[in-house]
Amino acid sequence: MKTYCFKLYHSKRNKKLHKRIDFAARAYNHCIALHKRYYRLFGKHLHKYKLQKYLTKLKNIKRFNYLNFIGSQALQDITDRIERAYILFFRNLKHKIRTSPPSFKKKCKYKSFTLKQAGWKLDESNGIIIINGQKYHYFKSRDVQGKIKTVTVKRDNLGDIYIYLACEDISNAVLTRTGNSVGFDFGLKTFLTASDGNDIASPLFFKQNVAAIKKANRELSRKQKGSNHRNQAHLVLARAHKKAANQRKDFHFKTALNLCGNYALICLEDLNIKAMQRLWGRKVSDLAFSDFVKILKYEAYKCGSTVIEIDRFYASSQICHHCGHQNKATKDLRLRNWTCPNCGAHLDRDRNAAINILKVGTSTFLGEAS
């Protein structure tokens, strides 16, 4: 699957889409309430097909007329979202992962609705999409390739509306190419420490914009709740956060494209980002390493490179890449440089880890290829 994102032009008619999203939030919360009530009465999970049949009956009641305004396709997707959320909840319980069931959402935090086979029509030549009989113009930046499977209408914190077109990927299979190999060790001061010395520095875009974000937060806290000035201050804060997010996303895509153009095999370490966030908090979130890995794999698929992730429990920073001796004293993260007690080699912690990651990743790749 390949997803295209387009932004709609600002227009008064966009109010209809905002209204639909608000009604979708109302329907979502009603479905959550039905799930909770059904469990209290019968001690069982409410299946989505029973829920869909019940919602069809509710459409004939005057109090629930807003369900007709949402549309059957979007309403069906709401039940699918809740079903997926409960499946994930029960799976986490089974694996003893700390979790909570799906809960109610505020109208302002519910962002989208999805249409499948009906309710929309795309006029790509004129940059128009028709949703429930209403025309909307979007910024056409590229052509859509492949059969469209779903159309998602989504709004952001600034009130802008975007459409996401999920299409079948019709691109031809890309053959794995030959070229250089590299291992990378993820760090906080250096975003990626490379085995060949071509390191990538940590940009920390949130830190760059934190002064503007703090100022916007202070201005927001001074405004009276419910006032127009508070709404305007909220938009200023949302713009500051979105600027940092856009800068980070741009950096991730450009970095991933550059790496895939220079290396045929890229070896990384599968990290427990949740645990790292508990230790170092905002700095790990600012780097968004998990998002970068997803983008890197996507770009690698397009150009024929290969991304290998080695086991997170492999002691890459403790093993000397010269002789293979493991020095457990290097578990202390404050120790950035150390000398191997076996061969006497002087090692940089991150560089040594990157070289070991390359060795293990290369052997894993060759094992899979054979």
N, C-alpha and C positions, 0 to 999 in steps of 0.2 A: 504493500500500500504506500501511496505517496500523497501527501497533504499539501494543498496550495492555500495560502492565506492572502486575502484581499481586504482592504479597508474601504468601507462605504463612505461616500461623500456626506458631509453634514447636510441634513435636510429636515424639515418639519415632519415629513412622513416617517422619519426614523422613530418618532414617538410610538408608532404602532408596534415596532419591534421591541422597544423598551417595555411597553404594556404587556406584550406576549411573554417576555422573560419574567416580569413580575407575576403574571398569572401562573407561569410554570413553577415559580418558587412556591406559590400558594398551593398548587396541586402536589408538589413534592412533599411539603410539610403535612398535608392531609394524608398522603399515602404512608408517611412515617407514623402518624398517629394511628392509622388503621393497623399497621404492623404491630405496634405496641399493644393495642387493644386486643387484637387476635391472639397474641401470645399470652396475655393475662387470662383470657377466657379459656383457651384450649391448650396452652402450653406447647404450641407448635409454631413453626415458621409459616408465614402466609406466602404461598407460591404466587409468582407474578401473573400466571394465567387466571387464577381466581380473582386477583386484584384488578386485572384488566376488564374482566366481565362485570365486576362490581362498578367500576368507574363508568362503563358504558350505560348502566342503569341510572347512575347519578346524573348523567347529562340531561335527563328528562325532568329533573327537579329544578325549580326556578332558582333556588339558592346556589346551585352549582352550574349555572349557565356559562360561567367563565371557562369551563372545560371545553365547550364547543368552540370558543374563541382560540384556544391553544391549538386545536387540531388533533386528530387521532394519531398521526404519526409521531408528533412531539410527545403526546401523552404516553404512547407506548414506550418511547425511549426513556421517559422518567421512571417507569416501572422497571425497565432493564437496568438503569443505573442503580436503583435501590437493590435489585436482586444481586448485581455484581458486588455491591458493597457488603451485603450480608454474607455472600459466599466467602469474601476475603476475611470478614470478621470471624466466621466459624473456622476457617483454615488457620488463622492466627491463634485461636483458642486451642485448636488441636496441637499446634506446635509450641504451645506455652509462650507465645509472644504477647507482650503487654499491648492490649488493644481495647477499643470501645466500639459499640454498635453504631450504625448510622443514626445521626441525630438531626434535629430541626435546624434549618438555616434561615438567617435573616434575609429579607427580600433584597437588601443591598449587596449581600454576599453571594447570591445565586446569580450566575453569570451567563447561562446559555440554554438554548434548546436545540434539538437535532431533528432534522427531517430525513427520511429515507427515500422511499420510492416516489412519493407524491408530495404535493404542496409547494413545489418549487419548479422553476424553469430557467435555464441559463441561456442568455443571448450574448455569446462571447464576442461576436463581431462588434457590437455596440457598447460593450462593457456594462451590461444590464443583467440583473438577476431579478426574477419575478417570484415573490414569496406570498402565497395566499392571495394572488391576484393583484398585488401591489408591486410596481416597478421601483427598483433601487439601483442607483448608479454606483459603481465601485471603481477604485483606482486600478486599472489594468496594467500590471507590470510585466506579465509574461503569459504565454498561451498555456491552456490546460490540456494535458495529454493523458489519455486513458479514460476509461469509463468511470463516471462519477457514481460512487456508492452512497455517500451520505453528505448532507449539507448541514453544517453547524453554524448557528448565528450566535455570536459571543460579544459581550461588551466588557470593557475594561474599567478600571477605577476612574478614568477620566470621562467616561460616558461615551467613548467612541465605539462604534459597532464594526466588527470584523466578520467576514464569512470564511469558513474553513471547508474546503472541498476535498474530501477523501476519495482518491481515485485508485483504480487498479494500476500498478506500475507495469507499463508495457515496454520498458527499456530492455534491450537485449542483455543476456548474461555477460558479465565482465570477467575476462580471464585474469587469473593472478599473474602479475608481472614480476619481472626480476629487477633487483636493485639493491640498495644498501639496507642494512638492518640497524636498529637502534633500540636501546632500553632506556626507559624514563622512570625516575623516582620522584613521586609527588612530594612537595614540601610546602612550607608556609612562607618562608622568605624567598625561596626560588620556586616558582610554579612547577617547573619541570627541570630536573637535573638530568642531563643527557649523558649516556655512556661515552659519546664521542666529543664531549666538551661544548656542544652547541646548546647551552642552557637557555631557558625561557624564564624571564623575570616575572614575579607576581605583580599584576597591575593594581589589584585592590581598589576597584572602582567605587565601592561603597565608602571606603575610607576617604577617597578623593572628594566625594560629594557629601560627607557627613556634616560639614558645617552648614550647608544649605538645608539639609534635612532637619538638623537640630533647630535652626531658625524657623523653618516652616512648622515644626511641631510646637514650638513656643507660641507662635502666632495663632495656631489652631486652638491651643489650650486657653487663650485669652478671650476667644469669641463665645458669645452666648449660644447655648444649644438651641437648634431650630432656626437660627437666623440665617439670612442670605450671606452675611459676611463669613459665617462659619463654613457654609458650603463652598464659598470661594477659597477660603484658607485650606479646606480639605483638598481641593483641586490642585492648589500649589504644592502641597505635600505629595500628592499622587504623581505629579509631574517630576518632582525631584527623585522619587523612587524609580519611576519609569526610565529616567535618563540613565541612572546607574545600571539598571537591568539591560537596557539597549546597548550600552557600552560594553558590558560583560558579554552579551550574546555576540556582538560584532567581533570582539577579541577571540572568542571561542571558535567561530567559524573561520576567521582568517588564519588562526594558528593551526587548526585542523587541516585546512586546505594546503597550507604550506608544508606541513609534516607529510601529508599523503603524496605531495608532489616530489618530496626529497627522499622518502623511504618506502621500500616495498614491504618491509616487516617492522611493525612497531610493537614493542613489548612493554606492558604496564603491569602494575600490581593491583590485584583486586582488593580494594580497601574497605574497611568498615567505617563509612563516613558518619553514621549516626554516633558511633563511639567517639570519633574524633571531634564531632560537634560538642559533645558533652565535656570534652577536655579543653578545647580551644574556642568554642562558641562561634562568635560572629565572623571571625577571620576565615574559618573553614567554609561557612556559608557564603561569604563574599567571593571566594575562589570558585565555588560551584563545580568541583571536580567531577561529580557524577554527571552533570549536564554536559560537561566537556567531553567525557568518554562517549556518551551517546552520539554527540555531533561528530566525533572522530570516527566512530564506527560507520556512521552514515556516509561521510565523505570517503572513507576507505572503500566502502562497497561500490561507490560510483566510479572510482578511478582504478580499482583493482588491487589496492594495497590490502594487507592483512594485519589485524589487530589481535594480539594474543595477551590474555590476562592470566598471570600466574597466581598460585594460591596465596591468599593473604597471610597465612601462617608460616610461609617460608621466611627464614631469618636472613633476609637479603643484606641487611646492614651489619650483621654480626660475623659473616663469613668472609674471610680474606679471598679476594678473587685471584690472587697469585698462587696460593698453596692449598686453599680450601679449608684452612683451620678456622674453627668457630670460637670466637672470643665473646663469651656471655657477659663480660663486664661492659660491653657497649650497649646494653639495654638502657642505660642511663642516657636519655636524649640530650642532656647537656654536653655530652662528650661528642664533639663534632669531628675531631681528628684523633686517630689512634695508630699505634704501631703494633704490627702483628708479632706476638711473642714467639711464633714458630719460624718465620722466614725473615722478620725484621723490616718488612715493607711498611712505609709510612702511608696511611690511607686517609682519604677524606670520606666521611661517613656516607654522604649522599651519592658521591661519584662511585664509590665501591658498591653501593646498593644498586645503582643503575647498571653497572657492568654485570653484576650477578643476575639481575632481572633479564638482561639480554641473553645471557648464557642459558638460563632455564627456559626462557621463551623460545629461543631458537631450537633447543632440543625437543621441546613440546611440539613445535611446528613440524619439525622433520619427522617426529614420531607419528603425527597425524597424517602427514603426506605419504608415508610409507604404508 
